[in-house]
Amino acid sequence: MKRSTLITVVLISYTLFCCVSYTYANLFFNTTDLTLLVNDSSTITLTLTDPIPENTTLFLTTKHKDILTANVSQIEVPNSTNYKKWQVKLLGHDVGHDILKVDSLPPLKETGETFVRVTVQHSNELALISEIVGWIYFVAWSISFYPQMYENWVRKSVVGLNFDFTVLNVLGFVLYSMFNIGLWMPEIEKEYFDRNPRGLNPVQLNDIFFSIHAVVATVITVIQCYIYERADQHVSWTAKLIMIFYGLILTVLLVFVNLNKIMWLDFLYYCSYIKLSITLIKYIPQGVMNYKRKSTIGWSIGNIFLDFTGGILSILQMIINAYNYNDWASVFGDPTKFGLGLLSIIFDIIFFLQHYVFYGSKSSNIYDLKGCT
């Protein structure tokens, strides 16, 4: 037999062995997510619904024994088993996150999907407080667009509202909406779970509602900039160049997607990174404009109060969750989210100082001659 033929036979034999060495069986827990208190326990059910042709051993393991253990670590399954249930008691020892997973010998094809995500927390009350805080800052951020729109409507003027801020805001929320809506599309959601088979979709329905609502509100504000008195205000060349730069990046990324160099999920992540960078810079033009005018007339302080409230409560929720789940890495290990929230608060404080301390309602600039009292 020729050597090439022998190699081919060996490869085919190995492939067939790998295919038949897996036994298909429907094995699952009655839940994939569970929350426990420290020193508390809960019982879950492991179910096998299909027969298996040979004796099999199931191994139940956790990643962190100091956080979570199970009263069962090994289950012997005879080859005649058709339908079987086992009760597994989980005990939470310390706060944190862990995963109970099932492996088998010989391998069962479906055991890769047999797992439970377990969160061990200090207090149910803290979890409830965190949820309430989350809804409060969600509402605060959602309605934070309206004071500026209302002020523009009452004054019939947008003098004092920086146009660079408004156009950057629109672009940022459009990209944020693309990210949120995209991760709910079945094809892209599948890409996410292929990379994170035991993860949760990070986008919730309220995220989609907030981002779409933000796009509508910011677009209305831009329309106001065109129909109301604006003096000689306009979008600066700096902002235009920034928008062109972001547009070129997005165009290149779309080309890469169509060439199959990156996946749609990657494209959406890059959109979210651009949104984060916009959040970093969008307040700067307004702050500089207030400084040059020595006035905050036309820039709604109500918007800042709501944004400040949302930012403070957002960070408070992060700290509550970090303590309750002993997950401080979610605060300090992810400097982007925490840093952006903190930076927004710093800008809000600057605007408070400009409005109440440095400039108040005083104005001697031509920009304030229209629609200001």
Solvent accessible surface area in square Angstrom, and as a share of the most:
residue,aa,sasa,rsa
1,M,174,0.77
2,K,155,0.66
3,R,196,0.72
4,S,75,0.49
5,T,62,0.36
6,L,91,0.45
7,I,87,0.44
8,T,69,0.40
9,V,69,0.39
10,V,85,0.49
11,L,109,0.54
12,I,96,0.49
13,S,61,0.39
14,Y,140,0.53
15,T,75,0.43
16,L,107,0.53
17,F,129,0.54
18,C,43,0.26
19,C,79,0.48
20,V,114,0.66
21,S,34,0.22
22,Y,92,0.35
23,T,16,0.09
24,Y,144,0.55
25,A,2,0.01
26,N,70,0.36
27,L,7,0.03
28,F,83,0.35
29,F,13,0.06
30,N,99,0.51
31,T,40,0.23
32,T,65,0.38
33,D,64,0.33
34,L,36,0.18
35,T,77,0.45
36,L,7,0.03
37,L,53,0.26
38,V,45,0.26
39,N,134,0.69
40,D,60,0.31
41,S,44,0.28
42,S,33,0.21
43,T,76,0.44
44,I,4,0.02
45,T,23,0.13
46,L,0,0.00
47,T,7,0.04
48,L,2,0.01
49,T,41,0.24
50,D,53,0.28
51,P,83,0.52
52,I,4,0.02
53,P,98,0.62
54,E,72,0.32
55,N,106,0.54
56,T,3,0.02
57,T,20,0.12
58,L,1,0.01
59,F,66,0.28
60,L,5,0.03
61,T,51,0.30
62,T,17,0.10
63,K,133,0.56
64,H,83,0.37
65,K,124,0.53
66,D,98,0.51
67,I,24,0.12
68,L,0,0.00
69,T,35,0.21
70,A,26,0.20
71,N,92,0.47
72,V,37,0.21
73,S,76,0.49
74,Q,99,0.44
75,I,13,0.07
76,E,111,0.50
77,V,3,0.02
78,P,72,0.46
79,N,74,0.38
80,S,93,0.60
81,T,15,0.09
82,N,91,0.47
83,Y,133,0.50
84,K,91,0.39
85,K,107,0.45
86,W,39,0.14
87,Q,107,0.48
88,V,0,0.00
89,K,83,0.35
90,L,0,0.00
91,L,62,0.31
92,G,1,0.01
93,H,78,0.35
94,D,62,0.32
95,V,7,0.04
96,G,5,0.05
97,H,87,0.39
98,D,6,0.03
99,I,30,0.15
100,L,1,0.00
101,K,64,0.27
102,V,1,0.01
103,D,63,0.33
104,S,16,0.10
105,L,116,0.58
106,P,37,0.23
107,P,54,0.34
108,L,6,0.03
109,K,95,0.40
110,E,63,0.28
111,T,14,0.08
112,G,45,0.43
113,E,114,0.51
114,T,1,0.00
115,F,15,0.06
116,V,0,0.00
117,R,42,0.15
118,V,2,0.01
119,T,28,0.16
120,V,0,0.00
121,Q,5,0.02
122,H,78,0.35
123,S,24,0.16
124,N,82,0.42
125,E,119,0.53
126,L,45,0.22
127,A,28,0.22
128,L,104,0.52
129,I,80,0.40
130,S,7,0.04
131,E,101,0.45
132,I,88,0.45
133,V,12,0.07
134,G,12,0.11
135,W,130,0.46
136,I,86,0.44
137,Y,42,0.16
138,F,31,0.13
139,V,76,0.43
140,A,7,0.05
141,W,68,0.24
142,S,10,0.07
143,I,77,0.39
144,S,8,0.05
145,F,26,0.11
146,Y,104,0.40
147,P,35,0.22
148,Q,10,0.04
149,M,18,0.08
150,Y,139,0.53
151,E,47,0.21
152,N,0,0.00
153,W,137,0.48
154,V,82,0.47
155,R,35,0.13
156,K,101,0.43
157,S,0,0.00
158,V,0,0.00
159,V,0,0.00
160,G,0,0.00
161,L,0,0.00
162,N,21,0.11
163,F,18,0.07
164,D,14,0.07
165,F,16,0.07
166,T,7,0.04
167,V,28,0.16
168,L,3,0.02
169,N,12,0.06
170,V,29,0.17
171,L,28,0.14
172,G,1,0.01
173,F,15,0.06
174,V,52,0.30
175,L,2,0.01
176,Y,55,0.21
177,S,10,0.07
178,M,69,0.31
179,F,25,0.11
180,N,2,0.01
181,I,73,0.37
182,G,4,0.03
183,L,0,0.00
184,W,114,0.40
185,M,92,0.41
186,P,101,0.64
187,E,118,0.53
188,I,12,0.06
189,E,52,0.23
190,K,129,0.55
191,E,27,0.12
192,Y,22,0.08
193,F,71,0.30
194,D,93,0.48
195,R,113,0.41
196,N,55,0.28
197,P,78,0.49
198,R,61,0.22
199,G,22,0.21
200,L,103,0.51
201,N,21,0.11
202,P,71,0.44
203,V,6,0.03
204,Q,103,0.46
205,L,116,0.58
206,N,47,0.24
207,D,40,0.21
208,I,22,0.11
209,F,118,0.49
210,F,28,0.12
211,S,0,0.00
212,I,76,0.38
213,H,37,0.16
214,A,0,0.00
215,V,31,0.18
216,V,82,0.47
217,A,4,0.03
218,T,7,0.04
219,V,59,0.34
220,I,74,0.37
221,T,15,0.09
222,V,32,0.18
223,I,89,0.45
224,Q,14,0.06
225,C,4,0.03
226,Y,153,0.58
227,I,114,0.58
228,Y,34,0.13
229,E,65,0.29
230,R,90,0.33
231,A,50,0.39
232,D,97,0.50
233,Q,18,0.08
234,H,135,0.60
235,V,32,0.19
236,S,34,0.22
237,W,178,0.62
238,T,91,0.53
239,A,2,0.02
240,K,80,0.34
241,L,107,0.53
242,I,46,0.23
243,M,63,0.28
244,I,94,0.48
245,F,118,0.49
246,Y,18,0.07
247,G,32,0.31
248,L,110,0.55
249,I,57,0.29
250,L,28,0.14
251,T,77,0.45
252,V,76,0.43
253,L,16,0.08
254,L,69,0.34
255,V,72,0.42
256,F,84,0.35
257,V,11,0.06
258,N,116,0.59
259,L,108,0.54
260,N,133,0.68
261,K,144,0.61
262,I,36,0.18
263,M,88,0.39
264,W,112,0.39
265,L,1,0.00
266,D,29,0.15
267,F,6,0.03
268,L,8,0.04
269,Y,61,0.23
270,Y,92,0.35
271,C,0,0.00
272,S,18,0.12
273,Y,119,0.45
274,I,13,0.07
275,K,27,0.11
276,L,57,0.28
277,S,36,0.23
278,I,1,0.00
279,T,22,0.13
280,L,79,0.40
281,I,51,0.26
282,K,14,0.06
283,Y,14,0.05
284,I,82,0.41
285,P,29,0.19
286,Q,0,0.00
287,G,12,0.12
288,V,67,0.38
289,M,23,0.10
290,N,0,0.00
291,Y,129,0.49
292,K,144,0.61
293,R,7,0.03
294,K,101,0.43
295,S,0,0.00
296,T,3,0.02
297,I,30,0.15
298,G,0,0.00
299,W,5,0.02
300,S,4,0.03
301,I,30,0.15
302,G,24,0.23
303,N,18,0.09
304,I,0,0.00
305,F,98,0.41
306,L,42,0.21
307,D,20,0.10
308,F,57,0.24
309,T,55,0.32
310,G,0,0.00
311,G,1,0.01
312,I,75,0.38
313,L,31,0.15
314,S,13,0.08
315,I,22,0.11
316,L,73,0.36
317,Q,33,0.15
318,M,19,0.08
319,I,73,0.37
320,I,22,0.11
321,N,42,0.21
322,A,0,0.00
323,Y,113,0.43
324,N,0,0.00
325,Y,43,0.16
326,N,82,0.42
327,D,42,0.22
328,W,101,0.35
329,A,68,0.53
330,S,47,0.30
331,V,0,0.00
332,F,138,0.58
333,G,54,0.52
334,D,60,0.31
335,P,94,0.59
336,T,61,0.36
337,K,116,0.49
338,F,42,0.17
339,G,30,0.29
340,L,18,0.09
341,G,17,0.17
342,L,78,0.39
343,L,52,0.26
344,S,19,0.12
345,I,12,0.06
346,I,79,0.40
347,F,28,0.12
348,D,0,0.00
349,I,77,0.39
350,I,71,0.36
351,F,1,0.00
352,F,34,0.14
353,L,73,0.36
354,Q,12,0.05
355,H,43,0.19
356,Y,127,0.48
357,V,99,0.57
358,F,119,0.50
359,Y,22,0.09
360,G,21,0.21
361,S,83,0.54
362,K,147,0.62
363,S,45,0.29
364,S,119,0.77
365,N,41,0.21
366,I,129,0.66
367,Y,55,0.21
368,D,11,0.06
369,L,143,0.71
370,K,111,0.47
371,G,30,0.28
372,C,32,0.19
373,T,174,1.01
